[in-house]
């Protein structure tokens, strides 16, 4: 488990209040473990789903939280996170199979690039599109 702590502050004319949130995520979901770029260093812009069964859209603040939701959800094979809209997409399918094939793009990626990780399934690299 990896523990992260975030401190937020709210200020009014009378006082400042600090709120600290501590959360734990599996090592697989640590910020440096989330797949954010392809092997050539480009952002991920295209995804394919060879065994797609169902998807669940969830609002969340970061890809580590999305990944942990996938690990905590029975039958979640893989997840991806869309950073510009703070949306998490969880996929259910057969565990152990490749559920997301990702492609990187040598150029501008309008959505900020997908961020992904495997749950009980696998993710694999498909190349540069």
PLY file of the C-alpha trace (Angstrom):
ply
format ascii 1.0
element vertex 129
property float x
property float y
property float z
element edge 128
property int vertex1
property int vertex2
end_header
0.00 0.00 0.00
1.07 3.54 -0.74
-0.23 6.32 1.45
-0.66 9.80 0.10
-1.58 12.92 1.99
-3.14 16.00 0.45
-3.66 19.25 2.29
-6.26 21.73 1.10
-6.99 25.10 2.61
-10.05 27.28 2.55
-9.70 30.92 3.37
-12.34 33.46 4.34
-11.93 37.00 5.55
-12.11 35.75 9.14
-9.99 32.59 9.15
-8.15 29.91 7.22
-9.07 26.26 7.68
-6.71 23.45 6.65
-8.11 20.04 5.75
-5.78 17.07 5.38
-6.95 13.98 3.55
-4.92 10.79 3.80
-5.70 7.87 1.54
-4.06 4.54 0.88
-3.87 2.89 -2.52
-2.33 -0.36 -3.70
1.20 -0.11 -5.11
-0.26 -0.86 -8.56
-2.23 2.38 -8.24
0.61 4.65 -7.11
1.03 7.75 -9.26
4.26 6.43 -10.80
2.63 3.06 -11.65
-0.28 4.45 -13.68
0.37 4.17 -17.45
0.30 7.75 -18.78
2.54 7.47 -21.85
3.56 4.85 -24.37
7.07 3.37 -24.60
8.11 6.14 -27.05
7.12 8.82 -24.51
4.00 10.09 -26.28
0.57 10.58 -24.68
-2.02 7.83 -25.09
-4.86 8.87 -27.40
-6.52 5.69 -28.69
-7.86 2.66 -26.83
-9.25 -0.65 -28.11
-11.30 -3.10 -26.06
-11.05 -6.68 -27.43
-13.16 -8.36 -24.72
-15.34 -5.46 -23.67
-18.34 -6.46 -21.60
-19.56 -3.54 -19.48
-18.30 -0.15 -18.45
-19.04 2.08 -15.50
-18.37 5.82 -15.56
-17.43 7.39 -12.21
-16.33 10.93 -11.37
-13.09 11.04 -9.39
-10.18 13.37 -8.77
-7.17 11.40 -9.97
-6.07 8.22 -11.74
-4.81 6.57 -8.53
-8.29 6.83 -7.03
-9.75 5.40 -10.25
-7.30 2.50 -10.17
-8.08 1.73 -6.54
-11.83 1.73 -7.35
-11.10 -0.86 -10.04
-9.12 -3.06 -7.65
-11.89 -2.76 -5.06
-14.63 -3.68 -7.58
-15.17 -7.37 -8.17
-14.68 -8.28 -11.82
-13.05 -4.98 -12.82
-10.59 -6.03 -15.52
-9.06 -2.62 -16.28
-9.62 1.11 -15.94
-8.82 4.32 -17.72
-8.95 7.90 -16.52
-9.75 11.00 -18.59
-7.87 13.86 -16.92
-9.53 16.87 -18.55
-12.97 15.83 -17.21
-11.89 13.91 -14.06
-13.75 10.82 -15.19
-12.91 7.22 -14.40
-14.08 4.35 -16.60
-14.10 0.83 -15.14
-14.38 -2.23 -17.40
-15.76 -5.59 -16.44
-14.86 -8.60 -18.52
-13.09 -11.92 -18.10
-10.25 -11.61 -15.64
-6.84 -12.58 -16.98
-7.48 -11.47 -20.58
-6.19 -8.35 -22.31
-8.92 -5.77 -21.81
-7.33 -2.56 -23.11
-4.89 -2.13 -25.99
-3.48 1.38 -26.00
-1.83 3.49 -28.69
0.30 6.57 -28.28
0.21 9.59 -30.58
3.13 11.71 -31.81
1.30 15.03 -31.67
-1.37 16.93 -29.80
-3.83 14.88 -27.75
-6.99 16.95 -27.08
-8.22 15.12 -23.95
-4.89 15.38 -22.12
-4.10 11.74 -22.81
-5.73 8.67 -21.28
-4.23 7.22 -18.11
-4.77 3.52 -17.48
-4.01 0.46 -15.41
-5.00 -3.19 -15.26
-7.33 -4.60 -12.65
-7.79 -8.37 -12.80
-7.20 -8.25 -16.57
-4.29 -6.98 -18.65
-3.42 -3.93 -20.71
-1.08 -4.01 -23.67
0.70 -1.62 -26.02
-0.53 -1.47 -29.63
1.92 1.01 -31.17
1.95 4.59 -32.43
-1.11 5.77 -34.34
0 1
1 2
2 3
3 4
4 5
5 6
6 7
7 8
8 9
9 10
10 11
11 12
12 13
13 14
14 15
15 16
16 17
17 18
18 19
19 20
20 21
21 22
22 23
23 24
24 25
25 26
26 27
27 28
28 29
29 30
30 31
31 32
32 33
33 34
34 35
35 36
36 37
37 38
38 39
39 40
40 41
41 42
42 43
43 44
44 45
45 46
46 47
47 48
48 49
49 50
50 51
51 52
52 53
53 54
54 55
55 56
56 57
57 58
58 59
59 60
60 61
61 62
62 63
63 64
64 65
65 66
66 67
67 68
68 69
69 70
70 71
71 72
72 73
73 74
74 75
75 76
76 77
77 78
78 79
79 80
80 81
81 82
82 83
83 84
84 85
85 86
86 87
87 88
88 89
89 90
90 91
91 92
92 93
93 94
94 95
95 96
96 97
97 98
98 99
99 100
100 101
101 102
102 103
103 104
104 105
105 106
106 107
107 108
108 109
109 110
110 111
111 112
112 113
113 114
114 115
115 116
116 117
117 118
118 119
119 120
120 121
121 122
122 123
123 124
124 125
125 126
126 127
127 128
